[in-house]
Amino acid sequence: MSYEFESVDRFVCGTVGEPGEREFFLQVRSGTALVSASLEKSQASTLAQRLEILCKQIAKEDVTLVVDRLERDDASLESPVDKDFVIGAISIAWDDELKKVAVELYSIKEIEVEDETPDITLNITLGQAKAFIVRTNAVVNAGRIPCPFCAIPIDPRGHLCPRANGYRR
């Protein structure tokens, strides 16, 4: 099933579960339509990084472009958080005609299909993109703290640090 949103009311990254066992989701709401898609933490982080690069490049190329300021969205994911699909690939591009960022989300499919169409296509403003970046970076960094020696996340029950020759930290 494919979803196409010309404009969205909410485009956020969030998690379900405890640190160390969190599942990451992208959630899109437009009017009454709500779509939730699962993705990896690294995909969420990379999407935020790439959107940040794109926003900076657009601001540099078009200094007359006005960026709408949005309030910080710290609300949790909207219920129900049903996994509509698992994201496999993500495409982002600037639509100069609409003056919006076009985002395409492709699911992981069991069978290769000749006509690869995105499962979700949406357009977000630069303000929505910047709000997404801030929230996603906060969500990604809200997990377990990394070990200062090996950078592997520390479990609440302790951590066998390879740099400490197997001793618990």
Disulfide bonds with the S-S distance in Angstrom:
none
